[in-house]
Amino acid sequence: MSISHALQMAMVPRDFADITAERPIEMSGDMEPAREVGGDFYDAFLLADDLPCLCIGDVADKGVPAALFLSVTKTLIRALTKGQSSPAQIVARVNAELCQSATGGMFVTVFLAILNLRTGKLVYTNVGHNPPFLIRATGEVQPIEDRNGPVIGAETQMEFTESSLLLVAGESLFLYTDGVTEAVAPENAFFGVARLEALLTRHARTQPSQLIGHVADAARTHEADGLHSDDVTMLAFHFGGAFRVDWSGRCTASPDAIGALSDEMAGALSGLDQELVAKARLTLDELGSNLVLHRTTPEAAGIEVSACVVQPDLRLKISDTAGPFDPATIAPADVTSYLTARRVGGLGLHIIQRLSDGFRYAREGDKDVYRLVLCGSEEPVSTEAAGAKRKTQTWT
C-alpha cells in the first residue's frame, strides 16, 4: 500500500513556479489520498510560452492497478500534447493508445484545458469528468456543464469534441474529482455539489491555494473521522489578465544605440502615464550604461527589451549577452554620506530598485535577464488593457 501511495503522490506536481513565473496566472493543486489507493491525478505544464495546459483525471479503480493506470495516462497526456493545441485531438490520441493495451476494464475520466495567455481563450474537453466551476471576477460561481465525450480507455471508436470560453482578468477555474463531492459524513450524507458551490461562492476572491485549503478543510470536517473513502483531489488557477507584449526591441551595446532604443520604446508607450514611461527610460538607460561601462565585452553584446502593459503597471524584461553580472553581488549604494565620501558605483541599481516593485535577476543560458514591475497610478490611462487588474505577485 505504501508503494502505491508513493507512486500516486509522485505523479502530481506541488510547485507550479515554472508555469506561473512571469505569467498572469496563479495555480495550486492538492490531493489527499483515500484509505485505499485510488487513481486520481492532476497536472499542469507548458505547451508553449503562452499556452499552459492543465488537466485532472480519475481512474475508475483502486489499488496498485489504478496507480499504474494513472501513471500511464498522465505520461501519455504529456507525450501526446507535443505539437498539439486541440484538447479533443489530445484525448482522442490518448484513448487510442490506452485501448491498444490491456487495461483490465479500467477507464479514466479527464478534464483537459489549454489556455491562451495572450487572448484569455480557454479551449477544453470534458470526457466523463465532474463539471469544473468557473469563478467570475464578480464572485459569481457557475459550473461548466459541457460534455465532450465519454470516458477514455474503454473503447476505440469514440468521438470527442471540445468547447471554449473567454476568461477575463480576475476569473478563476476550480477543478476537482468526485472524492470532494462524495465525501461521506457519519450519517451517510454526501458533501455534495451544492455545498461545494456555496463554499466556492463564499471564498470566491481568495487565492487558489487558500481556496483549495478551504474546500479540503470542509470535506475533512464533513467526514468527521478524517479518513477519506476516495481521493480528494483539486486543481485551481486564477487568471490575472491577458499576457501580452506591447513593444519589443533590440540594439547593440553602444550609448547611441541604447539611446535610440529608449526613444523607440517611449514612442511605442506614448499612451501611458508619462511618469511611468520616464521610469522605463531611466531603467533602460541605467542598465544599458552599466553594461557599456562595466562589462568586459560590451562591444560584442546585444540588448533586448520587451514591455508589457497590465494596468496600471508596466512590466519590463531586459536581457543582454555581455557576460554574467548579478546585481546581488554589488554592495548597496551609500545614499546617506556626502558625495565626496561615497563609494563609486551601485547608485544606478539602487535607483532602479527604488523605482520598481519586484526587481529580479536570472542567468538564462548565455543571457543576463532583468525583470521589473514599474508601478503606475491605480487609475487606468489606456483603454487597451483596462480589463486587467493589478496582480504583481503573479509576475514577480
N, C-alpha and C positions, 0 to 999 in steps of 0.2 A: 504493500500500500504506500509506503513512504517513497518508493521509487516512482510510482505512478504520480503521486503528488508533486514530486520534484520535477518530473518531466512536464507536467501540466503547467506549473508555475514558471518554468524556464521558457515557455512558449509565449508569454505575454510581456510586453515592454513595460517598464516602470518610469523610464525617463524619456521625455519627448523633446529634449533640448535641441537635438539635431533637426527636428522638424519645425519647431516654433521660433528658433533663433532668427532674428531679422525678418520675421514674417508676422503678419497681423492676426495671429491665431494663438489661443491658449488651449491646452489639451491636458486631459488627465484620464487615467484608467485605473480600474481596480477589480480584483477578483478574490472572493473569499470562497475557498473550496468547500464542498459538501463533506459530510461524514464518509460517503462513498465517492471515490474519484469519478468526476463527470467528464464531459467533453466540451466545456465552454472555452472560448478563446476570443481575443481581440487583437488588433494590430493596426499600426499606422506607419506609413513610410512615404517617401517622395518618389513620384514618377518623373518629375522634372522640378526645377527650382520653384515654380509657381503652381505645381499640381500635387498636393498631398492626397494620398489615398488612405481611407480608413475603413475598417471592416470589423464585424463582430459575428460570431457564429456559435452554434450549439449542436453538438453531435448527439444523435438520438440513441445513446447507450451510456453505460458507465463502466468503470474499471479500466484495466490496462488496455484492452482493445480500443476503447473510446479515446484514451490518451494518445495512443499511436495514430488513430484515425485523424484526430485533430491536428497532430503534428504534420501528417502528410498533407492535409487540406491547407493548412496555413503556408506550408512550403510551396505548394502548387500555386496558391494565390500570388505569392511574391514572384515566383518564377514566370508565371504566365501573364503578368501585368506589363512586362517589358515590351515597349513598343505599342502598347495598347492605351486607349483613352476611353474605351466603351465598357462600362461595368457589365452590360449584358453579354458582350463577347467574352469577357474575362470569366464569368461564372459558367458560360457555355463550355469553354475550354477546360475549366476545372472539372466540370461534370463529366465530360468525355474521358478525361484521364482517370477519374475515380472509378468510373463504370468499367474501365478496362481491367481493373484489378479486383481481386476477391475482397469484397467489403463485409462479408458475413451478414448481409442485410442491414448494415448501418447506413445512415444518410445524415446530412447536415443542413441546418437552416443557416442562411447567411444574409446579412445586410452589408452591402459594399457601396461606397460612395467615393467620388473623385471631385474635389473642389478646385475650381479655377480661381486662384487668389487675385488675378487681375480684373476679373469681372464679378466675382461672387457667385457664379453659376455652380450649383451642386447637381451633378448627374449621379443617379443612384439606381440600384436594383435591389429589390427585396424578394428573396426566394424562400418563402415559408417562415420568415422570422417575425418576431414581435414588432409591431409598428413603432418606430422611434418617435420621440417627441421633439417638435420644433418649439423653441422658446423665443418668442418675438422680443424685440427691443422694448416694447410697451409692457412686457411682463405677461402677455397672453401666452398660454401653452396650448398647443394643438398636436394631435397625433398625425403622423404622415401615413395615411392609410393605403397607399398604392401597393398592390400585389403584382409582382412582375414575373412570377413563375413558381413552380412547385419547389420542393427541396432538391438539393443536388446530391448525386451519388446513388440515386435509386434506379433511374432508367436512362438509357442513352438518348432516346428520341424525345427530347424536351425542348420546348421553345421558351426563350427568356427575353423579356423586354426591359426597358429602362425608362425612368422618369427624371424630371429635373425641376428645380426651383431656384429662385434667385435670392441669395442671402444678402442682407444689408447689414451695415455696421451695427453691432450690439446684439446680434442674434446668436443663438446657441442651438446645438443639437445634442440630444441625450439618447444614447443607445444602451440597450440592456438585454439580458436574457430572461427567460421565464422564471429563473430562480428568484428574481426580485418579486414579481407579482404573485408567485405561487409559494412564497414563504408562509408557513402554516403556524398559526397560533395554537396553544394547548387545547383550545376548544374547537380546533379544526377549521378555523376561519382563515381564508386566504388574505394575504396583504392586499392584493387586487389592483387593477389598473386605475380605478377611480381614486384610491388612496394615493397611488404614485403620482397621478396628475395633480392632485391637490397639494402634495408635498413640493412638487416642482414649481407650482404657481407661487407657493409661499416663499420659496428661495430662488425665484427666477433671476434675481440680479446678483447672485453670488458667483464667484469664480468656479470653473469646472471642478477643481479638487475639493472645494468646500461643498459644492452641490452633491458630488458623489459621496462625500462623508455624511451628509445629512440623510441621504437615502440608505446608506449602509447601516447607520445607527438606527434608523426607523425600522428597517427589516429585522435587525438583530433584536430590537426591543419587542417587536411583534411576535417573534418566535419564542421569546422568553428564555428558553434554555441555551440560546446562542449557538446551537448545533444545526447547521443548515441541512435540509433534506436534499437540496440541489445547490449547485454553484450559484453564487450571487455575483454577477459579472456586469460591469458598466464601463462605458466609454463616453466621455463628454468633451465637446470643444466649443470654444467661443470665437466668433468671427469679429475682428476689430475694424473691418473696412477693407475695401479693395486695395490690393498690393499693386503699386504702380511706380514706374519710373517716369517722372515728368520731364526730366532732362538728363542727358549724359554726354560726356565729352572727354577728350584726352589730348595730351600735348607732351612735348619733350620737356626735360627739366632745365629750362632756362628762364631767367626772370621775365623776359619779354613774352615768351610763350605762356607762362603761367598767368601773367597779367592779362593777355588776350583771352585765355580760357575763363578767367574770372569775369571779364566783361561779357563774354558769351553767356555764362551762367546767369548773370544779373539780368540780361535781356530776356532770357527764357523764363525767368521767375518774376518778371516785372509786375504781374498781377497780385503779388503778395505784399504784405506789410513791408515797407521799405526798411524798417529796422531789422526785420528777420533776414532780408536779402543782404543787408550790411554785415550781419553776423556771419552769414555764409561766405561772403567775400573775404572777411577777415580771417576766417578759419582756413580757407584755401590758401590765402596769401602767407599765413604764418607757417603752415605745414610745408608749402612749397619753398619758402625761404629757408626753412630748416633743412630740407633736402639738398638745396643748392649749396648752402654754406658749410654743412657739417658732414655730408656723406663722402665716402671715399671715391665713388664713381658716378657722380651726378650726371656727367655728360652722356653716359650710356643708358640713363634711366628714362622711364616714361611715367607719366601721372595719368590716372583715370579717375574721373569723378562722376558720381550719379546722385541725383537729387529726387527725393520722393516727398510729395506733399500729403500729409494726413492731418487735416485741420485739427487744431490750429498750429501744428508743428511742422517743421521741415527736417527731414532725415537725410543726412549726407553719408556717403560711402566714398572714401578717398583712398586710393591704393597707389603704390609706386614699386618700382623694381630696382631700387638703388642699394639694396642690401639691408640686412636686419637692423632695425632700430626700435627698441622697446622703450616707450616713454616712461615706463615704471622704473627704469634704471637711472633716470635723471633726478637728482635731488630737487625737492620743491623749491620754487623761486622764493627768494627773500624779498618780501614786499614791505617790510617794516623799517629796514635800515635806510640811511641816506644813499643816494645813487652811487656816490663815490666809494661807499663801503660794501656795496653788493657784489656777490659773485656774478661773473658774466655767464649768461645762458639760463635757459629754463623759463624765462618770462613769457615767451610766446605760447608754450604749452600751458602755462598757468592761466593765461588769458583764455585760451580755447576751452579749458576745463571749466572755467568760471562761466563762460558763455553757454555751455551745453549741459544737457541732462543725459547721463548715460554714455559718456565718452568711453570707447572700448577699442583696444588694440589686439590684433591677432596676426601671426605669421602664417600665411596661407600659400603653400607652395613656394614660389620664388618672389612673393609679394608681401610687403607690409600693408596691412589693411586697417584703416581707422574708420570707426562708425560712430556717428554722433547724432543726437537729437537736439535740435535748436528749438527752444520753446517760444511759441508766439503767444499772442493775446488769446483769450478764451473765445472771442467772437470771430467766426469765420470771415475772411476777407475775400474769398474766391468761392463762387458757387460750384465750381467743378468738383470739389471734394467735400461739400457741405454736409453730406450724409455721414461722414466718418467722425468717430468720437476719439477723444484723446486717450490712447491706450499705450503709453510709452513702455509699460512693463512687458509688453509682448514683443518688443523690438530690441530691448537693451540687454 
